[in-house]
């Protein structure tokens, strides 16, 4: 069962048992400080282990005073001006610790060593394009095959169409007329930022660098839509995705501990961001 999206005053949250957390996705500063008490009460009522908040930097100190700790930051997140701070409040202190810390740090260092390294050309036979509504059945099938579970219902064609019509651009890599890999850019049109997310490659197409080529293809499309800051929340123990973003010039912004349920388990996530579009060289 997918998590619930809910409006609290003028702010937006996501919560549910799948991720075992509350995610304050969009804060309206006028909802402070009452929204913090609401989140605390909801976490207590539902028994969630973590409250995760993405807020404008000027609001972060109010959350810190209520026991949140800073986990990451993205500069120029809101309208190319104000930074976003990512904070965690661990209701269960055991979730504040990850046994994978050394592995995560090794992957971060490895990814950063690949920053702006040359990217090989797209293999013959593949083509990149924006997805259209006629793709949603096949696109959902790809996501179902790659992810046993996911924070959002991308395995549902109706969800894909709904988001495609509102604020998400989906992209595909094709071979022989069939989708081999996919990704999306989830746009915050009001604030000019986009999350580069939902990367999935079918097993038989792994090893062809399709994620990095999709990311390069997505960036100018996001720029056309007025997105000034691009970012991702990548699985911290996935070397491939962290390297993909580092190769394309993204900067590490922090680690979100035990934050997101993917394929059946709660995982830590890494932030990567870019504030200015720059074309990458190919070889």
N, C-alpha and C positions, 0 to 999 in steps of 0.2 A: 504494500500500500504506500502510495506516494505521500510525502510530507504536505502539510497544509500551508497555503499562502493566506495571510490575513493582514488587514489594515488595522493599525492601532493608532487612533487619532489620524495624523497625517503621515505616519511612518508605516513601513511594511516589514513584516516578519515572515519567516518560514520556520515551521517546527513539526516534529513528529518522531515516532519511534525508530524509523529507519536510520536517521542520523543521530538519534538520541541526543538532540540538542535543539536550542532555539538559535536562529540566525536573524539578527537585525540587519536586513539587507539595505534598507534606506531609512535614514533618520531625518526627521524634520526637527530642527533645533527647538522649535516652539513646543515640542512634546516633552522636553526635559523640565524637571527631573522625573516627572511622573512615569514616563515609559520605563525607566530603570526598575522602579518598584513593581510595575506590571510584569516585566520579564522575570524578576525574582519569584513572584507569586506563581506565575505560570510554570516555571521550572520546578518549583516545589510541588505543585499540584500534579504535574505529569511525571515527576521523577526523572527528569532529564539530567545528564551528567555535565553538560556544558552550555553556556550561553556565549555565542560568538557574535561580535558586533563590528560593523564597518561604518565608521562615522567620520565627519569632517574633523580635522585636527583640533580646531578650537574647542570642540565638544569633548575631546578625549579625556581631559583632566577630570571631568565630572564622573566618568565611568571608572577611572582609576581610584577616585575617592570611595567608590562603592565596591572595591575589591577586584576590579578587572586588571589584567596585566597586558601590556602592549606586546603583540606578537609580530607585527609587521607594519610597513608604511609604503604608500605609493604617492610620490610628489605629483602636484598639478593634476590631481584626479578629478576635481570638480571644476568644470569650465576652464581647464587649463591653468588654474590659479591655486586653489586650496588643496592641500594634501589630504589623503584618506589615511586614517589609522585603523588598524585591525586589532581588536582586543578580544581576550578570552577570559571568561569567568568560570572556573572549574568548580561545579557544585560538589563533585566527587574528587577530592584531591588526588586520588590514584590516577586519574586521567590526565593530570598535569605532567606526568612523567612518561617518556617513551623509551623502551628498551632498544629502539633502533636509532638512537641519537648518533652514535658513531657512524653507522651506515649512511644516515641522512647527510651528515657533514662531509663524508667522503664523496658522495654524489654531487653536492653543491660545489666542492672544490674541482671535481672532474668537469662539471658543466662549465664553470667559469673559465677553465683552461681552454675551452673550445670557443670562447667568445669571438664572434666574427671570423671564424675560420672559413675557408672557401667551401662552398656547397656544390656538390656534383650536380650535373644536369639531370633533369627529369628523364627516367629510363624510357626508351622507345616503347610506343604502344599505349602510353598513358596520356590522358588529357584532363585538364582541370577546368571546372566551370562552377558558377553559382547553381545551387539546387533550385528547383521550381516545385510547385505544388504537385505536379504529376509524379514527382520522385518520392513522395512521402511514404508510400507502402514499402518500397525497396529500401529506403533510408532507415525506416523503423526496423526492418528485418536485419539490416547490418548492425544496428545498435543492440538489438536483442542477442545477436550472435556473439558480439564482442563483450558485452557487459551483462553479467548475471543479475546485477542490480545497479541502480544509479540514483543520485540525489534528485533528479528530475525525470519525469516520465517520457524520455526521448524515444522509448520503444513504442509509443502510442502515436499512430499517424494523425489522429485528431489534435493531439498536443503540438505536433510539428507544424501542422497547418495554422493552428491558432497563433503560435509564436511567430511563424513566418510572416503572417499578415500584420503583426504588431511591431516587434522590435528585434527579431533575430534573423540574421542572414545565414543560411546553411550553404555549405560548399561540398563538392564531391570531386574525387579523382576517379576517373573511369578507365576501364580497359575492356575492349571488345564490347562496348555498349553497356557494360554492367558496372555498378558502383564497387570500387575496390577499397575506398577509404572515404572518410567524411570528417567534417569539422563545422564549427559555427562561430559567429561573432554576435554576442549578445550585447546589444547597444543600450546605453543609457543616453537617450537623445537629449534629455534636458541638460545633462552635465558634460556631454561630449567625451564619454569614455566607453570602451567596449571590452568585454571579457572574451578572449580567444579560447574557445573551449570545445568540449564534445568531440575530441579527436579519437577516431577509431579506424583501425585498418583490419580488414579480414586477414585471418592467419596466413592464407596462401600468398598474400601480397606484402607481408612483413619483410623488412630488409631492403626496401627500395627507396627509403627516405621520403615517403609520401607525406608524412606529417610536416616536415620542414618545407616542402614545396607548397602544400596547402597553406601554411602560415604565410609564406611569401606572397601567395596569390591573394590571400584575404586582406592583407594590409592596405594596398591601394583602394580596395573596395570599401574598407572602413573609412579611409580618408575621404572618399567621395561623399560619404554620409555625414561628414563633419566630425568624426571621432578624432580627438587630439591625443588621447592617452589610451594605450592598449596594454592589457595585462592578462595574466592567467593565474589560476590556482591549480598547480600541477601536483600529481601524486609524488610525495617526497622520496619514495623508494623506487621510482621509475627513472632510471638513468636516461632512457631514450627521450622522454618528454622534457626533462630538465635541460638536456644537451640541445634539443631542438630549439628551445627559446634562447638559450645562450648563444647558439650559432647565429641567430638572427638579431643579435645585439641587445637582447633584453637584459635587464639588471635585476639581480636577486634582491627581494624586498622583505624576506622574513619567512619563518616557518610557523605554520598553524598546527599546533600539537593535537593529535587525536581529534580531528575535525570533521571528516567527511566519510560517509559510508559508500564504498564502491566495491562491487562484486563480493558482497557478503561480509565485509569487515570494515571497522572504523580505521581510517588511515590519516596520518599527518600529511599536510600539504605545503608546498612551497609557492611563494609569490614571486612572479617575474613581471617586469613592466618596461615599457618604452614610452617616452613622452613625445618624441619627434620621429616622424617617418624618414628613414634613410634607406635607399636601395642597397641591396646586398650583392656582392660580386658572385659570379658563378665561374666554374672551371670546366 
